[in-house]
């Protein structure tokens, strides 16, 4: 029943103009503001720890803005997953830094596309898969009956989705070897034994090492990409940025730390659009208390 309801919601919202969907998202965010929830609690903990330079009032303001943006994220899912691809891509109003990808692709070294959880990462992936040959990691949702819907939506602009296992990693490596684009999420907690602790907003965060491992091994260009949500439902701005200099010359620990610093710089552009509702610091260094 829950799966069918979600499918109906996605179908209905896919027909809405983005402005209308985002108005609904603002209302959803307002409900999150006034109603106690695990989502609100986690976001509050993250913001308090990551922005100690802000006073309590400023932290509360950022939390409220974050919940509004989370509401917009939810209300735009129907558009991202259910609307024809050409219509969705028309929501991209400007693109900054795409030349970094074209330059790297022209060298035939392949491109590692890192898509942090900020803005509309669904749109980022759809846009890149339409313009470049792209293989990307995919973790099936907990609602198994929803898997086929998401896979169909994410593959409709040409992306090749591969599982988050050894087979999927091999597919990414093959894509890079063939000068293609490989997409992954740089800020999702990896499984035990697949990461290192590296500072993120000056907090030890258990971080995936897959991206730096692939970058170092295949000497490929790393490019970060986000889709910034424009105000008043006007659309989105895509931003591409190359990894900081020296990424390939560092050891794994240093490269992982550099990756987190690069992601942090992107998040700070519009911190309220980051997914603070995610338990980014769920895994703590040995001896440290659980923060959530």
N, C-alpha and C positions, 0 to 999 in steps of 0.2 A: 504493500500500500504506500509506504513512504517513497519508494522508487518511482511509482507511477505518479505520485503527487509532484515530485521534483521534475519529472519529465513534462507534466502539464504546465508547471510554472515556467520552465524554460521555453516551452512552445509559445505561451502567451506573451512573455516579456520579449521574445525575439522580434515581435512585430512592433514594439514600441520605439518611438524616436529616442535617441540617447538622452536627450534632455528630460524626457518624461521618466525614463528608467532611473536616471540619477536623482530626480526629485523623490522618487520612491526610496532610493537608497539613502537620501538624507533623512527621511522619516524613520527608516530602519535604524540608522545610526543614532537618531534621537532616542529611540526606544532602548537601544543598548546603553545609552548614557544614563537613563533614569532607572533602569532595571538591573539589579545585581546579577552578574553572570560570571561563569568561568572565563569567558572571552575577555570581558572587561577587566577582570582581576589579573590575568596573565599580561595583558597589554600594559596595565598600570605598573606591574612589577618591572617589566622590561624598560619602560620609559624612565622610571625612577632610577634604575641602575645605570642606564646608558646616558642619561642627561643630568648628572649630579650638579652641573653648573646652573641649572634652572631652579628657581624657587618653587614652592609647592603650587602656587597659583599658575605659574607657567607650565609646570608639568601637567596639571589638571587640564589646562587649555589644550595642550598637545594631545592628551588622552582623548578629549572630546572630538578633536579634529580627526584623530586616527579612527575612532569609531564611526564617524561620518563617512570617511573614505572606505572603510570596511563595508559599510552598507552599500555604497556605490559599487564596490567590487562584486558583491552578491547580486545586486539588481542588474548588472550589466552582463552576467553570465549567460542569460538567455540569448543576448545579442551575439556574444562571442561564440557560443556553441550551436545556436540554432538558425542564425541568419545566413543567407548565401555568402560565400567567401568574398565575392566582389563587393558586396554592400558593406561588409565589415571593414575591409581594407580602405574604403572611402573615408573612414573615420580617422585615418592617419592624415593630419593636416600639415605636418612638416617633419623632415628627417634631418638629423644632425650627425655628421661623422661617418656616413655610410662609405666614404672613400677609403676608410681603414680596411674594410672588408674587401672592397674591390682590389686594393693594392695587394693584400695578402693572397687573395685567390689568384691573382695574375702571376704570382711567384710559384704557384703550384704546391705550396707547403701545407695547405689545409688551414682551416680556421676553427679554433675552439671558441664557441659562442657561449658566454656565461650570462645567464639571465636571472639576476637576483629577484626576490619576491617584493618588488616595489612597482607601484602603478599597475598596469594591466599586462602581466607577463604572458597571458594567453594571446593577446594581440601581437606581442613581440614575436612569439614563435610562428604565428600564422603569417606575418609579414615576411619574415626571413625565409620560411619554407617556400613561399611563392617566388622569391627572387633568387634563391640560391639552393643548390642541391644539399639537402640537410638530413642528417640522422640525429635523433635525439632520444635521450633516456626517458623512460616512462614507468612510473610506479602506479599500478592499478589502485583504484580507490577502495576504501573499506566496504563500500556498498557495491558488491560484486555485480549485481544486476544493472549497475550504471556504467560498467566498464565499456561496453560496446558503444554506448552513446558518446562517451568522452573520446574514445579512440577514433571514431568516425569524424567527430568534430575537429580534432587536432590534426588529422591526416588529410583534410579536404583541400589544403593548399599544396600538398605534395610531400609533406614530412614523412620520413620513415621512422616509426616508433619502435624502440627496442627495449627489452626489459632491463631492470636495474640488477643485473646479475653478471656472471662471468661472460655469458653469451652476448649480453648487451655491450659490455666493455670491449669485447673483441670487435663488435660491429662498429663502435666508435673509432677504434684504432684503424680498422680497414678504411673507413671513410676518410680519416686524416691522411692515410697512406696514399689514397687516390686523389688527394687535393680537394676533398669535399669539406663541408661544414659539419661539425659535431656540436650539438647543443646539450647543455646540462645546467643544473642549478647549483650555484656555488655556496649557497647559504642554508642548505638543508642538512640536518644532523645525519651523519652516516651511521651505519651499523657498527657494533663493537668491533674494534680491530681495524677499521677502515678509515681512521682519522687521526688527527693530531690536535692538541690544544694550541690555539693561536688567539692573540688578542683581537677582539671585535668590540669597538667602543670601550677599549681598555678593560674588557672583561674576558677571562679565559673561556673560549668557546670551542667545543669539540667540532672540528671542521673537516670536511672531506678533503682527501689528498688526491682524489682521482684527477681533477683538473691539472694541478701542478705536475703530477706524474706524467700525464699524457703530453703536456706542453714541453717538459724537459726531454722526454724520450723522442718525440717526433719533431722537436724544434719548430713548432708551428706557432702562428700568431694567435694570441688570446685577445678577444674583443668582448667587452661587456656591453649589454644592451638592455635598455628599459623603455617602457612606453609610459611617459608622463601623462597623467590624467589632467586635461585642461579644465578650468572652471566653467560652471554653467552649462555643462554638457556639450561644449564646443568640439570635442573630439580628443585626439591624443597627439603628443609629440614624441617621436622615436629618437632616442639618443644612443649613439654608439661611441664607445671610448676604448682605446687600446690599453693593454696592461702597462703598468709602469715599467720604465726602463730597468734592465737588469734581471727581469723575471727568469730568464733561461740560464743565467749565470749563477744562480743561488742553489743551495742544497734544499732538500724537500721541506724542512722546517721553515727556512727563510722564505721560500716561495709561497708556502701556505700562509705565512704571516702577511706577505705582500698582497696576496689575493684578498685577504680580509680587509686590508687597508684600502685597496681599490674599491671594494664593494661598499665600505663605509663612506667613502667620498661620494659615491653615487646616491646612497641613502640620504646623506645630508643635504642634497639638492632640494628634496621635498620629504622630510622625515615623516610627516603625517601619512604619506602614501605607502610606507613600508608595512609589512605584515607583522606588526608587533604582537598580534594575537597568537603567534606561533611560539612555542616553548623553545626558543633558540638556545637557551642555556640549560636545557633539561639535564644533560650529562655534565657532572661537575668533576673537577680533579679530585683524586683520592684524598679523603679527609675533609673535603668541603661539604657543607650542608646543602640539601636540596632547597632551591630558592622559591619553588612554586607551591 
